Amino acid sequence: MRAALGALMQTTMQIKINAIEQGQQKPNFWNNIHFHPTDAVEDIWGQDILDKLAADGSARYVRLYTMFEDVVTRDEEGKLVFDFSAQDVRLDYMVSKGYKLLMCFNFMPVVMAKTPTELSGCRYKDKRFCRSNPADYDEWRQLCQAQAQHWVDRYGVDEVSQWLFHCWNEPDLGFWIYPQFFFELTKEKQDYKIDEYCKLYDYFEAGVHAVSPRLQVGGPSCGHYKDFFRRVMEHVSSGKNYVTGAKGTRIDFVSMHCYSSIPQDVHDPLRHRICPESIVNQYCQYRSIMAECGLGELPAVIDEWAAAAEGYLGIKEMPRMRFRETEYYSAFYFRLIDLMRQLSIPPMRMMICLSGQDHNTEDFDGHRTFFTARGWRKPIANAFAMAAKLGEEAIPCEISCDSPDAGAFATRRKDGAIVIALYNHVWDFGREGEPVPVSFNVCNLPEHFTVRRYRIDQVFSNAYTAWGRLNCPSMPTVWEREQISRRARLEKCRSDEKGANAFVGETLLTPNSVELIEIVGE
């Protein structure tokens, strides 16, 4: 017992904040999502998810696919015909909810494809995508121009100029030309794959900017291969433009995907290693390549991130995916925010990938989702709602911490509220970890203020543990559903407190817990 208490006393965190000290602006880059499948936007279950996210402000920018396979046909004379009606249903809904959009221009319409048989397997609603390059690149330019023009006509250039457009999804992987992994291709095929993408991007950029120079374009949204990324960066910075013949191609932002690595522990399939640092390291590698190519000052968008890829796998296929249901993911997310905020150039946007929602048929099944099949919020969804309360001014924070797992940061919102985030992230999923006592002292606060404290841990804001305590019912009773629903929302861990001038307090961060302290002046 004494040894345990001694260990507890050794890992502590002390925080001091001067509320009137000015900080640095750190715009919210963390409350954004990649919503997939895109055509779920037209479905009741998809709209239910988006309604909830809009209500709590937990998703500002949303990444969607243009789904050109729904848009393009040919008439009897062989001319391209564009029908945006199916897309309009989706985007009208998104705009009505106040979302800003990152639109991925893909995939190739079969009627435009050089190799129309290059098709994927069946996707949502039995649809398939074509990975081929176009038979006529000028037709691709026409499509990109028609698409951009349609949005400007429908929503106005002031709105659409706030959106982001990027060219294709993971062209370095099997979504573009060849289905094999990049390293499996011959040098000739690798060069062809890269050169054809650069050509695709140039014609995309020409088509979009023929509508308005105010529109923002980028790419290449690579999934993994840095050699591919480097070649694209070299092309847009100093290569010969395939459309104009001039040097380089306009690019307003650079996009990439960053997933944490998860080596499997062969001795225990429930235990594996993932960490926010691996995502940060990948982002920094991409930024380093950008800088080497003369693009170091451009903003970057991580348009897909997650603590693990394998979006279509759940616990049944891969038991280690259980972490997606637990408080672990919430602590992972807050540590990732903290690490990214400390970079000299953090990402402009960072979008968690929610693909696999259409495979969500059972509650807490380990898929890459915010909500269970019955609509209960997972801890990660509550973490996004919590993070939406953070401010965009980073306040200097004096922190003394003995724990390698714990961290904190302080922000100020536009309404003047001071918001402090505390986390204890045990990055090695399956390791027990240690609780960390925290004391904090915030001085120079308003004469009267209210303190609200929100928490995610094994008790608060955690539907998964509530479900587990009920022996994981597959068909929960009305009473059981009520018990789970009580925890399936962002919860306060204490009653609101009143104070004056200064706030001194303490808490205990249990392993993989997050606490947010909101101090609002009256």
WOHULIN-V476223 format. One record per backbone hydrogen bond with DSSP energy under -1.0 kcal/mol. CO is the residue of the C=O (numbers start at 1). NH is the residue of the N-H. E is the energy in kcal/mol with one decimal. If there is no record, write none. Layout:
((CO NH E) (CO NH E))
This chain:
((1 5 -2.4) (2 6 -2.6) (3 7 -2.2) (4 8 -2.0) (5 9 -2.3) (6 10 -1.3) (7 11 -1.1) (12 402 -2.4) (13 439 -2.2) (14 400 -2.7) (15 441 -2.1) (16 398 -2.5) (17 443 -2.5) (18 21 -1.8) (24 394 -3.4) (29 350 -1.8) (30 32 -1.2) (31 60 -3.3) (32 352 -1.9) (33 63 -2.5) (34 354 -2.4) (37 40 -1.8) (38 41 -2.1) (40 43 -1.7) (43 47 -2.5) (44 48 -2.2) (45 49 -1.5) (46 50 -2.2) (47 51 -2.7) (48 52 -1.8) (49 53 -2.1) (50 54 -2.2) (51 55 -2.1) (52 56 -1.5) (53 58 -1.5) (60 100 -2.3) (61 33 -2.1) (62 102 -2.3) (63 35 -1.6) (64 104 -2.8) (67 70 -2.5) (68 71 -1.6) (68 72 -1.8) (71 83 -2.5) (73 81 -3.1) (75 78 -2.0) (79 75 -2.3) (81 73 -2.2) (84 88 -2.7) (85 89 -1.5) (86 90 -1.1) (87 91 -2.6) (88 92 -2.9) (89 93 -1.2) (90 94 -2.0) (91 95 -2.8) (92 96 -2.1) (93 97 -1.1) (94 99 -1.8) (95 98 -1.6) (100 62 -2.4) (101 164 -2.3) (102 64 -2.3) (103 166 -2.4) (104 66 -2.5) (104 106 -1.2) (105 168 -1.2) (106 68 -1.2) (109 112 -2.0) (112 135 -2.8) (115 118 -2.2) (117 119 -2.2) (118 131 -2.2) (123 126 -1.7) (124 127 -1.3) (127 123 -3.2) (129 120 -2.3) (130 108 -1.8) (131 177 -3.5) (133 114 -2.9) (136 140 -1.2) (137 141 -2.1) (138 142 -2.4) (139 143 -2.3) (140 144 -2.4) (141 145 -2.5) (142 146 -2.8) (143 147 -2.6) (144 148 -2.2) (145 149 -2.7) (146 150 -2.2) (147 151 -1.9) (148 152 -2.2) (149 153 -2.6) (150 154 -2.0) (151 155 -3.1) (152 156 -1.6) (156 160 -2.5) (157 161 -2.3) (159 162 -1.7) (160 163 -1.3) (164 103 -2.8) (165 218 -1.6) (166 105 -3.0) (170 173 -1.8) (173 176 -1.1) (176 178 -2.4) (181 184 -1.2) (182 185 -1.4) (186 190 -2.6) (187 191 -2.5) (188 192 -2.1) (189 193 -2.6) (190 194 -2.3) (191 195 -3.0) (192 196 -2.5) (193 197 -1.4) (194 198 -2.5) (195 199 -2.0) (196 200 -2.3) (197 201 -2.9) (198 202 -2.2) (199 203 -2.1) (200 204 -2.0) (201 205 -3.0) (202 206 -2.2) (203 207 -2.0) (204 208 -2.5) (205 209 -2.4) (208 211 -1.4) (208 212 -1.2) (212 215 -1.2) (216 165 -2.4) (217 252 -2.7) (217 253 -1.1) (218 167 -1.7) (219 255 -1.8) (221 170 -1.5) (222 257 -1.9) (225 229 -1.8) (226 230 -3.0) (227 231 -2.1) (228 232 -1.9) (229 233 -2.4) (230 234 -2.7) (231 235 -1.9) (232 236 -2.5) (233 237 -1.7) (234 238 -2.4) (235 239 -1.9) (236 249 -2.2) (239 248 -4.2) (241 245 -1.9) (246 241 -3.4) (254 301 -2.7) (255 221 -1.5) (256 303 -1.1) (268 271 -1.9) (275 278 -1.1) (276 280 -2.1) (277 281 -2.8) (278 282 -2.0) (279 283 -2.4) (280 284 -2.5) (281 285 -2.0) (282 286 -2.3) (283 287 -2.4) (284 288 -2.3) (285 289 -1.9) (286 290 -2.3) (287 291 -2.5) (288 292 -2.2) (289 293 -1.4) (290 295 -3.4) (291 294 -1.7) (295 298 -1.5) (299 254 -2.2) (300 348 -3.1) (301 256 -2.1) (301 303 -1.3) (302 351 -2.9) (304 258 -2.4) (305 353 -2.4) (306 260 -1.9) (310 313 -1.8) (314 318 -2.5) (318 321 -2.5) (319 322 -1.7) (320 323 -1.3) (321 324 -1.7) (322 325 -2.1) (323 326 -1.1) (327 331 -1.9) (328 332 -2.4) (329 333 -2.2) (330 334 -2.0) (331 335 -2.2) (332 336 -2.2) (333 337 -2.4) (334 338 -2.2) (335 339 -2.6) (336 340 -2.5) (337 341 -2.5) (338 342 -1.1) (340 343 -1.3) (349 302 -2.5) (351 305 -1.3) (352 34 -3.1) (356 359 -1.5) (357 360 -1.6) (359 361 -1.4) (365 315 -3.0) (367 369 -2.1) (370 378 -2.8) (372 375 -1.7) (376 372 -2.2) (378 382 -1.8) (379 383 -2.1) (380 384 -1.7) (381 385 -1.8) (382 386 -2.3) (383 387 -2.9) (384 388 -1.5) (386 389 -1.7) (387 390 -1.5) (392 26 -4.0) (393 412 -2.1) (394 24 -1.5) (398 16 -2.3) (400 14 -2.9) (405 425 -2.3) (407 423 -2.3) (409 421 -2.9) (410 395 -1.8) (411 419 -2.6) (412 393 -1.4) (413 416 -1.8) (417 413 -2.5) (418 519 -3.4) (419 411 -2.6) (420 517 -2.8) (421 409 -1.8) (422 515 -2.6) (423 407 -2.2) (424 512 -2.1) (425 427 -1.2) (427 429 -1.3) (428 431 -2.8) (436 509 -2.8) (437 13 -2.2) (438 507 -2.3) (439 15 -2.3) (440 505 -2.3) (441 17 -2.5) (442 503 -2.7) (443 19 -2.5) (446 501 -2.7) (448 522 -2.4) (449 499 -2.1) (450 520 -2.8) (451 497 -2.1) (452 518 -3.1) (453 493 -2.1) (454 516 -2.5) (456 514 -2.3) (460 457 -1.8) (462 466 -1.3) (463 467 -2.5) (464 468 -2.2) (465 469 -2.3) (467 472 -2.0) (468 471 -1.9) (477 481 -2.7) (478 482 -1.9) (479 483 -2.0) (480 484 -2.2) (481 485 -2.6) (482 486 -1.6) (484 487 -1.1) (491 455 -2.1) (497 451 -3.2) (499 449 -2.1) (500 502 -2.4) (501 445 -3.6) (503 442 -2.9) (505 440 -2.6) (507 438 -3.1) (508 510 -1.0) (509 436 -2.5) (510 513 -1.1) (513 424 -2.1) (514 456 -2.6) (515 422 -2.8) (516 454 -2.6) (517 420 -2.8) (518 452 -2.7) (519 418 -2.3) (520 450 -2.6))
